Amino acid sequence: MPSLNVSFSDEEMEGVRAAATAEGKSLKQYLHDLGVREMHRKRFVAGAAAWADRLRDEFDEAFPDELPPSRRGDGAAAA
């Protein structure tokens, strides 16, 4: 099974150990789950964005007075 060595500063390691302890996991399990969780998060965000893109025209037809955040002028979206 592939594995890797990861270097942390003393301060970083203290924080990672505290986070693992807070979740009731070993350091090894915590770091494994962190990587897998990030992979799943990226997959979810990509799927949600694709779903929103598919429904954008239908939403705009149903709610013609609703402006997207980028066109509101209230700073809701970063340029």
Buried (B, 14 or more C-beta within 10 A) or exposed (E): EEEEEEEEEEEEEEEBEEBBEEEEBEEEEBBEEBEEEEEEEEEEEEEEEEEEEEEEEEEEEEEEEEEEEEEEEEEEEEE
